[in-house]
Amino acid sequence: MKREPLTEYGSAMKGFHWLVVGLLVVQYALGWTMPELRRGMPPEGLVNLHLSFGVAIGAVMALRLGWRVLTPQPPGDPSLPAWQEKAAAAVHGLLYLLVFSLVLTGWADASRRGWQVTLFGGVDLPALVATGSPTGRALGEMHEALVTVLLVLVGLHVAAVAAHVVLWRDRIMDRMMPHTRSRT
């Protein structure tokens, strides 16, 4: 029996996508509302939650990437111009790179502050750099800059989706929407 080719993402990829979206929304809210970090400050309350959500985002993204590599994914839509396919691939690759970079730079910054990074108090993670590390400080500064870069890139991604829905009225967004039926 011949299988019909995939035209949309499977339930797992859709779940990973929307879970990461939700976790990032919470993470940005925590980052904007937590107190300003000061020398000697313990990672309590919102700061500790921010660290835990960062670990969770990294774990979900690792699972998502693994799933993407190990399972069949739908090919690009043949109706799209080549430049849109290339732009979409570049943006998606950069989104993965930025999210992983944010997780690692935030973890390194916490490590250089001497903070124990945990997943909601249950799983302790090793320090990435030594306490007081100049490299950790530089990575922490990079973390703050990458936050803005990720927001801009997410904005471009959302604008592209909006263009497909409103201007071109194609069904590209249906490929990732949870309400559509999938075969994987």
C-alpha positions in Angstrom: 0.0 0.0 0.0 1.5 3.3 -1.1 1.5 6.1 1.6 0.2 9.5 0.7 2.9 12.1 0.9 2.9 14.4 3.9 1.4 17.8 3.4 1.4 19.1 6.9 3.4 18.6 10.1 2.5 15.7 12.4 0.8 16.0 15.8 4.2 15.8 17.6 5.8 18.6 15.7 2.7 20.7 16.0 2.7 20.0 19.8 6.4 20.9 20.1 5.8 24.1 18.1 2.9 25.4 20.2 4.4 24.3 23.5 7.6 26.3 22.7 5.5 29.3 21.7 3.7 29.1 25.1 6.9 28.6 27.0 8.5 31.5 25.3 5.6 33.8 26.0 5.8 32.9 29.7 9.6 33.2 29.6 9.5 36.7 28.2 6.8 37.8 30.7 9.1 36.4 33.5 12.1 38.2 32.1 10.4 41.5 31.9 8.8 41.3 35.3 11.6 39.8 37.4 13.7 42.2 39.5 16.9 43.6 38.0 19.8 41.2 38.7 22.3 42.5 41.2 25.6 41.1 42.5 25.2 38.7 45.3 21.4 38.4 44.8 20.0 34.8 45.2 18.0 33.3 42.4 14.6 33.4 44.1 11.0 33.8 43.0 10.6 35.1 39.4 14.4 34.7 38.7 14.3 31.1 39.7 11.2 30.5 37.6 12.9 32.2 34.6 15.9 29.8 35.0 13.6 26.8 35.2 11.6 27.9 32.1 14.8 28.4 30.3 15.8 24.8 31.0 12.4 23.6 30.0 12.6 25.5 26.7 16.0 24.0 26.0 14.7 20.5 26.7 11.6 20.8 24.6 13.6 22.4 21.7 16.1 19.5 21.9 13.2 17.0 21.7 11.7 19.0 18.8 15.0 19.0 16.9 15.5 15.3 17.5 12.0 14.5 16.3 12.5 16.7 13.3 15.7 14.9 12.3 14.4 11.4 13.0 10.9 11.5 11.5 9.6 12.4 8.0 8.6 16.0 7.7 6.5 17.5 4.9 8.3 18.9 1.9 8.0 22.6 1.1 4.9 23.7 -0.7 5.5 23.5 -4.4 3.3 26.5 -5.0 5.7 28.8 -3.1 8.4 30.8 -5.0 12.0 29.6 -4.3 12.9 32.8 -2.5 10.1 32.2 0.1 11.2 28.6 0.6 14.8 29.8 1.2 13.7 32.6 3.5 11.5 30.3 5.5 14.3 27.7 5.9 16.7 30.5 7.0 14.3 32.0 9.5 13.5 28.5 11.0 17.2 27.7 11.2 17.9 31.0 12.9 15.0 30.5 15.3 16.4 27.2 16.4 19.9 28.7 16.7 18.7 31.7 18.7 16.6 29.7 21.2 19.4 27.3 21.9 21.9 30.3 22.2 19.6 32.0 24.6 19.3 28.9 26.8 23.0 28.4 26.9 24.0 32.1 27.4 21.4 32.4 30.2 22.7 29.2 31.9 26.3 30.4 31.6 25.3 33.8 33.1 23.6 32.0 36.0 26.6 29.8 36.5 29.0 32.7 36.7 26.8 34.2 39.3 27.2 31.0 41.4 23.6 30.1 41.0 22.4 26.5 40.8 20.3 26.0 37.7 17.5 23.5 38.2 14.4 22.3 36.4 11.7 23.5 38.7 13.8 22.5 41.8 13.9 18.9 40.7 16.9 18.4 38.5 20.1 20.1 39.2 22.2 21.0 36.1 26.0 21.4 36.1 27.6 24.9 36.0 28.7 25.9 32.5 31.3 28.3 33.7 33.1 29.0 36.9 31.7 31.5 39.4 33.0 34.9 38.5 34.0 33.9 35.0 34.6 36.7 32.6 33.4 34.4 29.8 30.1 33.9 31.7 29.8 37.7 32.1 30.2 38.2 28.4 27.7 35.4 27.6 25.3 37.1 30.0 25.6 40.3 28.2 25.1 38.4 24.9 22.0 36.9 26.4 20.4 40.3 26.8 21.1 41.3 23.2 19.9 38.0 21.8 16.5 38.5 23.6 15.9 41.4 21.2 17.1 39.6 18.2 14.8 36.7 18.9 11.8 39.0 19.3 12.6 40.7 15.9 12.9 37.3 14.2 9.7 36.0 15.8 8.1 39.2 14.5 9.3 38.5 11.0 8.0 34.9 11.3 4.6 36.1 12.4 4.5 38.8 9.7 5.2 36.1 7.1 2.4 33.9 8.4 0.1 36.9 8.4 1.1 37.6 4.7 0.2 34.1 3.8 -3.1 34.2 5.5 -4.2 37.7 4.6 -2.4 38.6 1.3 -1.9 35.4 -0.5 -4.7 33.4 1.2 -2.8 30.2 0.8 -3.0 27.3 3.3 0.6 27.4 4.6 -0.4 28.1 8.1 -2.7 25.1 8.2 0.4 22.9 8.1 1.2 23.8 11.7 -2.2 24.5 13.1 -3.4 22.0 15.8 -6.9 21.7 14.5 -5.9 20.2 11.1 -5.8 16.5 10.8 -2.3 14.9 10.5 -1.0 11.5 9.6 1.9 11.3 12.0 
